[in-house]
Amino acid sequence: MTRPFDICIRGAGIVGRTLSLHLAAKQLRVALVAPCAAQPSHSHDAATDVRAYALSLQSRQLLEAVRCWPEAQHATPVLSMQVLGDDGGQVAFDAAQTATEALNWIVDVPVLEARLADAVRFQPLIEVLETPIPAALTVVCEGKASQSREEWGVQWDVTPYNQWALAARVQCELPHAQIARQWFTKGEILAFLPMGGATGNFCAIVWSVSPDRAKTLQMASEEDFCRELALASHGVFGATTLASARKVWPLQQALARRWSGMSPQGAWVLAGDAAHTIHPLAGQGLNMGLADVAELVAVVTGRAYWRSVGDPRLLRQYERARKAEFAVIGQANDALQQLFTNRHPAVQAMRNWGMNRFEASGPIKQWIARRAMGTAGALHKPSSTTDKN
């Protein structure tokens, strides 16, 4: 007789696959629901997928635990970060000053997805399905446009920003030297993220601009686009050439009012972008989703033997812990977005003064850096690993 599924995961992106692998490693039987499951498991082609994520140490450790961390050329360590304002403000972070190997790693998303898909295929306790099936617990990892969340009537509170992101990859004349750079200029936010390994000159860019400008930049000729990019980045990389398509999307912060509950099919929880989304300016989006994975795995696998994986008490414990962290990171991220996109001269002067004061703050700056990296306090540490009640 076939053993019933313990958990059904709706959504087979990075968060869903990582969660499935960790649960299966704990001997739970998992149904992983992926639309068009009969198709190749990684539908994004490396030539057209421009996504890259800055992953923290804890995210790396979570992926390493299931042997899915990419090779060095696809996970470039960031040794320092330079943040520049629009009127002399600047902040710099250095891995050496925080006694860490790297501030974070810039990971090529198609490569990471392919490694996760391969690992899922070789895990006998995971079955990839095209449609959801009954299980003691359903975990929704469908992304910000989750149909399950809508089906269950969960309110989705959205704060839209008057910005779109433009993402692309560029080849630079000068090597990136493992430095991530970010400019806050006249309401725009431009980030250059080093890729291609330690000695590369390949970068992913994320440029947050007004919707009209995003469309204009996307439709511009390659020559005109690279000219605008050189102006915004002050030519620090020398000549740049486009190495990918240009993708644009609207930016927002959003939060589900409920992250757990009961449906006619049984208990459910939300994770990843189905539960929360934030502006990409601090690079915390996927790290937050993978922190959801770490918390949920700790709560479910640390439960008392007599509790079901769908026990509402466990699910509320997960929800409380993750909402508490989002309250801190989400509010800070939103405040930064509002501050750095305000073009009033007085606000501009204040933020540049504040950046320079922060740069000179010593221990405070290092503590903030360690929290952002997930190496201080309880930023991504699961709230509980055992259930003694």
N, C-alpha and C positions, 0 to 999 in steps of 0.2 A: 504494500500500500504506500502511495506517495505521501511523504510528509507534507502537511499543510504549510503555507507561507506564514512566517511570523510577521513580516513587514512588507508593505507595498510602497515603493517609492515612485511617485509620479514626476517624471522629468529626469533625463539622462545627460544633463550638462555636467560641468565640473563638480558642483556641489552634490548632485544626485549620485554620480558614479563614485565619488570619494566616500560618501556615506555608505553606499552599498558594500564597498570593499571592506570598510572597517566593521560593519555589522556582520558580514559573512565570516570575517576573521575571528569573530566571537561566537561562531557556530550558529548564527541565526540564518534562517532561510529567507531569501529576499527576492521579491518580484520587482524588477526595474522596468518601468513603463517608458518606452521610447517611441514616439510617433515614427511610422515607417521603419519598424525594427528590422524588417527584412532587408533594408538597404544597408550599405556600408556604414559602420558604426561611427565614423567621423565624416560628417557631410561637408564640413568646411574645408576648402582646399587652401593649402598654404600660400598659393599664389594670389588668392583673393581675400583671405581672412587677415585683417589688419590688427586684430586684437592682441594686446600684450598687457600683462598685469604685473604690478609691483607686489611681490609676495613677501610676507614677514617670515621671521625665523620659525614661529609656531606653525604657520602654513606649510613651510618647507618640511618641518618635522612630521606633520600630519601626512603629507604626501610620501615622504620617505618611508614611513611606517608600512605603507602598502606597496612599496617599491615602484613608485610612479614619478619620482622626481626626474626631470629631464637631464640630459647630458649637459656638460659645461657650456657648450656653444649655444644652447637653447635656454640657459638660465644664467644670465649675466649678473655677477655680484656688483652692487653699487657701493663703491668705497667712499664716495662723498656726494653731497647734494648742495647745490647753490640755488638760493631763492633770491630773486632780485625784484625790488619794487620799481615804481615809475618815477621816483624822485630821490634817488640815492639810498633808499632803504635796502638792506641786504641781510640775509641770514645764511650761515653755512653749517652743515653737519658733516662730521667725519667719523668713519667707523673706528679709526684708531683711538679717538677720544672717548668712545663708548665701550672700548675693550671688546668689540665684537668682530666677527669675520667680515660682515657686510651690514650696511644699513637695511638693505632688502635685496631681492633678486628680481630682475626683469625677465619674465618668463614668456616664451612664445606659446600662445594659446593653442594653435592647431597641433603642435607637438605634444603638449601636455594632454590634450583631449585624446590623441591617438594612443598614448601610453595607458591612460585610464581605460579606454575601450578595449585594448588588448588584455589588460589585467582582468577586466570583467569577463571576457570570453573564456579565460582559463580558470575562473573561480566556479566550482561546481555548485555552490550554494546560492548562486545568483542566476536567475532566469530572466532574460530580456523578453518582454512582451509588448504587444502593440496597444493593448487596452487594459485598464485597471482590473484587478481581481480582489475579492474579499481577503482581508488579513486583520490580525488583531490591532495593527496600527498602520495608518496611511500617512506617509510623509510627503508633503507637497513641495517639490523643488522645480516648479514649472516656469519660474521667472516672473518678472513684474506684471506680465499680462496673463497671470494664472487663471485658467478656466475653472479649476476646482474651487479656488477661493471665491470666485464669483458665484458658482453654483451653490456654495454653502452660505451665501449671504454675508460674507465677512466684509465689513466696511474698509475701504482703502483710502486713507487720507493722503492726498497729494498736494505738495507745495511745488508748483511749476516755477522754473527759473526762466527769465527772459534770455536764455542762452541755449545754443546748440553746441554739441561737441563735434569737432572734425578730427578724425583719426586717419593716419596714414603711416607709411614707413618711408624713410629717406636714407639715401647713401650720402655720407658726408665726406668732404675732401680731407678733413682732419680727423684723427682718431678720437673717440669719445672719452678715452682714458678712465673708463668706469665711473664717470661723473654724470649724475642726473641734474638737469638744469630746469629751472622754472622761472618764468617771467610773469609778473602781474603788471600790466600796462594798460592804462586808460580803460579799465573795465574788462579787459581781455586776460585770459590765463593761458599761457603756452608752456607745455612741458616737453622736453626732449629726454627720452628714456633710452639708455644704452643697451644695445642688443648685439648678438653675434659673437659673444665671448669677450674675454678680458682685453684682447688686442684689436677688437673690431672698430669699424667706423660706420656702423649701421645703427640707426635709431628709430624707435617708434615715437610718433608725436601725437599729442592730444591737445587740441586747440579749442578752448571754450570762448565762443564769440556770439554776437547777436545772431538771431535766425537768418536775417537777410545777408549778413556778411558770410555766414557759413555756406549758404547756397551760392553766393558769388565766388567764394574760394573754391568750392567743389567744382564749379563749372569753368573756372579760369583755365587758360592754357597752362601746361606744365611750367613754361618759362615764367609766366606772370605769377603763378602760385609760388614758385621757388624764390622769386624776387621779394614777394610779400613776406615769405618765411624768413628770408635773410634779414629783412628790416626788423621783424619782430624779435629775432634772436641775436641781433647786433652782430651778425656775421662771425660768431665765435667758432663755427664749424667750417669756415671757408665755404666753398661752393657746395650746394646740395642738389641732388637729383632725386626725383620721385622714384620709388621702388615698388609702389603698390597703387591700388585704387584709393580714392578718397571716400570715406564713409562718414555720414553725418547722422545725428539723432538728437532729439530734444532732451534737455536735462531737467531733472526734478529730484526732490526728496520725497519719499513716500513711506508710509508705515501702515501695516495692517493693525486694526484695533484689537483683533483676537488672533493669537498664534496657535491656539489649541482648542479642541472641542470634540463634540460627538455628532456624527451624521448617521443616516440610516445604514450606512456600510460599516460603521464602527468609529473608533477613535481616530483623530487626525491631528497633525501639527504642521506648521509652515516652517520653511527654512530657506535661506538664501534670499534672492531677489523677490520671491513670492511673499516674503515677510517684510522686507525693507529695501529701499534703494537710497543712495546718497550721491552727491556731486563727486566727480572723479578727482577733484583738486588735490586731495590728500592720499589718493590711491588706496583707500580702505575698503572698497566695495566687496571684492572677492575675499579679502581677509576676514571681513565680517561674516560672509557666508560660510567659510571654512571653520570659523570659530563656532558657528551654529552646529556644524558637524561634530566638533570636538565635545561640545556641551551635551548634545543629544546622545552621542555614543556613551559618554560617561554616565549619564542618567539612566539610560536603558540597560546597559550592561552591568551597572553597579547596583541594580535593584535587588531587593530581597527575593529569594527563590520563589516565594509564593505569589509575587506580584506579576501581573500580565504586563507585556511591553506597552499595552494600551491603557494602563492604569492612569486615570485622570490626575491623580496626585503627582505622579512622575512628570506628566506632561505640563502641569502648571508650574512645577519646579523649573523645568527647562524654559518655559515662557517667561517667568519672572527674571531669571538670570540673564537671558538674552535681551529682554526689553530694558533692563537696567543698564546694560552696556550701550545699547543703541541710544538711550537717553543722553548719555555723556558724549559719545562720538558724533551722533547725529546733530545735536545742538551745536557742538563746537564746529563741525563742518559747515553747517548752515550759517553760523555767525561769520566764519571766514569768507564764505561766498558773498554774503551781503557786504562785508567790509571791503573786499577787494574789487567788487564790481561797482561800487559807488564812485561816481566821477566828480563829486563835489570837491573843490580845491581844499577846503578845510579838512575833509575826511582823508583826502589824499595825503596831506601833510601829516595828519595824525598817524596814519597807518605806517608811513615810512619812518617816522620818529619811533613808533612802537617796534618796528622790525629791528632797528638799530639798538634799542634798549634791550630787546629780547636777546639779540646776538651777544650783548655784553653781560647777560644775566648769570653766566657760569653754571652753577649746579642746577638751577631751575631749567635752563635750556637742555642740559644733559638728561635730566629726569623726564622732560617732555619727549625728548628723542627716544629714550628707552621705552616709554609707554607706546609711542607710535610704532616702534619696532616689535612690540609684543614681548619685550624682555624685562619689564619692570612691573611690579605690583601684580594685579590680577586681570590685566587687560583682556587676555584670551584664555586664562586658566579656568578650566571647568569648575563650576561652583561646588560640585560634589561628585565623588566617584563611588560612594557606597550608600546603601539604604539600610539603616539599622532598625527602622521602625516596623 
